[in-house]
């Protein structure tokens, strides 16, 4: 398969994954997902598996379980059954069996293993599952949620944001502590976007979306999408695609930080501020919006907003 053809296939698979993620709580049919990817339903299963290394069923099940695991730790008083139904499981019994098989423990025990002290946001363990390659296994990461010390932002506010369209380049795989990876990805994206006049446009934002929780999802399956906001309907070509970010309320936390501070910043937003705020995360993706070029900063710091879609508890 030529590089151009492979990029076209990847772009279509990414559209299918985006459709699944957006509609995770709904009953998903093969026909709908294949249509979103512009593939024939007859061949779609085989194509999806060959490109992603997972069957379509495995991908949907994994996303539902990982979404549930995150909700178990974000909203500790919410009944497990409610969470199971909200992420698309038909019954609590089906969810219980699938969760035990994936995580090696019940959903209730998984929630109990959470070590975060919400009063001051400090971790009880000294390992950093984002940055420490010695973390022994995905199960160990999952069992030690929120072990990272929290870092308060310079400012934080709830903001009503309009819908945005992102022209994005996607990466699947590990990314923590890999500055060179992000430089390569941004360089590849700029090569595509620069000649099209999409960089430096008034009001345009540079964004990186994190589709998966690195404390839950296995490293080789982590997905990020980085790019720039564009006008709806902007023409793209593989490997760049278009992704809609829905309008609504977001918490926006502004930081001026070193690259190593990102995990602690996210820990504060997700593990300290949101649980005390009267809000909970909704189904929109969380992302980082980059507000400066770190190379032009006197200390090389990143000025960034961490944004999470929220709704009332």
N, C-alpha and C positions, 0 to 999 in steps of 0.2 A: 504494500500500500504506500503510495507517495505521501510526502509530508503534507501536501495540500489536502489530499483526500482524508488523511488521518485528522487534520485539524477540523475539517468539516464534520466528521463523525463525532469528534470530541465536543464540538460546539452543540450538536444536536443532543448528545447525551447530557450535557450540562443543562440544557433547556428542560429535559425530562426531570432531572434531579431538582431543579428549581421549582417545577410544577408540583412535584411530590412534596417538597418541603413546605410550599405555600398552602397545600391542601391536606396536610398530614392528618388532621382530625376527621377528615371526610372518608367515605368509602371510595377507594380508588380502583378504577378499572384499567385493564390493560389497554383498551381502546383509547381511553382519554389520555393516558400517559404517552402512548405511541404517537397519538395525534399531536401532542405538544412538542414532540421531537421530530415531527414530519417523517416518521417511519411507518412502514406497514406493520400492523399488529402481529401478523404471522411471523415475521422475522425479528421483531423487536427484542424478545426475550434473549435470543442467541447473541444479538449484537451487543445488548447491554452487558451481558455476562462476560463476553469476550473483551470488552474495553475496560470495564470497571473491576473485574475479578470477583464480583458478587452477582448472584441472581437478583432479579428485580424484587422478589419476595424478601430476600435477605437484606437488601438495602432499605426497603420500607420498614421492615421489622426493627432493624438496627436503629434507624432514625427515631422511631416511636419509643423504643426503650431508652435511648439516650436522652430524648426530650423528657421522658418521665423521670429519669434519674436526676436531671437538673431541677425539675419541679419539686421533687421530694426534698431537696436541700434548700430550695429558695423559699418554699412555703411549708414550713414544718408542721403547721396545724391543719393543713388541708387533708381530707381523707384520701387514703391511697386509692380507693375505688373511683373517686371523682377524677383523680389524675389519670387513671387508666382509661376511663371513658373519654376524657378530653383529648388524649393523644391518639385516639382512633381504635382502641381495642374494643371488641364487642362485648366482653364480659370481664369481671374481675378475676375469674378462674383462669381464663386464657392468658391474661396479663401476668398472673402470679407464676404460672408455669414458664412462660417465656422469660420473665425477669430472673427467676432462679437459674435457668439454664445459661443465661448470658452473664450474670454477675456473680454466680456462686453463692448467693444469699437471697433472702426474701427482701422485698421492698422495705418492709418495716425495719429489718436489721440494717439495711443499707442506710436508712435515715438515721438510725441510732449511732452508726459509726462516724457520723459527721462530728468533727472535733472543734468547730469554730466557736470561739467565745465572742458572741455578738456585741457584748458591751463595749469592748475596746478594739475588736477586729484583729486581735493578735492570734497567731497560730500556736498550737501546742506541740508541733514537731518542727525539726530543724531542716528537713529536706525540702527541696523546691521541685515539685513534679513538672514544672514548666521548663526548668533550666538544668536539672540534674540528670544526666544520662544514666546514672547508676540506679534510678528508680527501677525496681526489679521486674515489673510486669504491668500490663494494663489493669489487671485486677488490683494490684497494690495502689495504683493511681486512683482507681475508682473507690477504694476503701478509705482513702485519706483525702477526701475532698476539703478544699478551703484551708490548706495548711500554710498558706503564704501570708506573711505580715501585710497589713493593709496600709496604703498610703493615701492621705487625704488630698483632695484636689485644691487648686487655687480658688476655684469657684464651682458651684454646682446649682443647676436650676432645672425646673420642668418647663418644657417649651413645646408649643404646638408647631409642628413642622409640616410643610407642604410635601406632596408626593415628589419623588425624585426618580430620574432614570439614570442608571449607571451603565456606561460602556466599560466592560470588565474583562480582565484576563484571569483565568482560574489556575490555582495550584492545588494538587492533591498530594498530601504527604507531610512529613515533619517540617516544622518551620521555627520552633523555639530556639533562640540564640543563634540564628543563622542570618546575620546581617547581609552576607554576600548573596543569599538567596533573594532577599527583598530587592537588593540593588539590581540583580539580574532581571527579576520580574518587572520592576518599574522601567528598567532600560528597554526591555522587550516591548512593553506597553507604549512607552514614549515613541519608539520607532514607528509604531502604527499610528498613534494619535497625533504626533507632531505635524506630519505633512498634511493632515486633515484639518489643522487649525483648531484642535480641541483642547490644547494646553494653554492655560493663562487666560481663558475667556472670563469676562466679568461674571461673577456669581458662581463660577464652576468650583466644585469641591473635589479634592483628592480623597478617596475613601478606600478603606480596606474592610471587607465584611468577613467575619468569622462565623462560619456556618455551624461549627461543632465545638463542643467543650473539650479542651485538651486534657482535662482531668478525667474524662469519661471515655471519649472516643480513642480507639487505637491510633497511634501516630501515623501509620501509613494510610489511614483513611480520612485524616483531617482535611477539610476543604476551606480555602480562603479565596475571595474574589477581590481583586484590587483594580482601581481604575478611576475615572473622572466622570462627574455628572454631565449629562448632555441633554439636548432637547429630545422629547419623545419622538420616536420614529427615526432617529439618526441611523443612517446606514452603517452597518458593521460588516466585517468579513472575518472568518475564522483565522486565528483562535479567539478573537474578541467577540463577545456577545453582549446582549442588552438584558438588564435586570431592573425590575421596578421595585422601588422602596416606597411602601404605602405612606400616606399622610397619617398624622396623629400625634399623640403626646409622646414625647421622649424626655428622659432625663439626660442632660448634657453636662458632663463633668470635664472641666478644662484643666489641663496639666501642662507644666513645663518640666520635662523629665529627661533622664538618661534612658537609653534603650533598655537597660536592665530593670528599669522601674515599672515597665508595663504590667507584669503580672500583679504587682502590689497595687497598682492603680485599679485594675479590674477587680481585684479582691475587695477593695473598698466599695466600689460601686455596687457589685453584685452581692457581697456578703455582709456589708455594714449599712450602706445608705438605703438600699431598696427595702430590706426587711424592716427598717424603722420608719419608712416613709408613708405607709398607708397605701402604697402601690405594689403591684406585682408585674413581672415581665409578661408581655404578651407574645404573640407568635411572630412578630416582625424580627428580622435579624438584627443583632447588635453589631456595631461597627465603630471604627476609628476614623475621624476626619482630621487630616493633617493640615495645619495652618501655617507652616513655615518650611523653609529649606534648612535642615539642621546644619548644613555646611556653612551657612551664612550666620549662624548663631555664634556669639563669642565663646561659649562653652560647649558648642556642638549639641545643644539640647533640642529636644523635640517639643514643639508646641502643638498640642493635640487635644481634641475633644473626644471622649468616649461617650457614645450615644446608645441608649437602650430604649426600645419601645416599651411603654408601660400602660397599665390600666388599673383602675381602683381595685382593691382587694374585695 
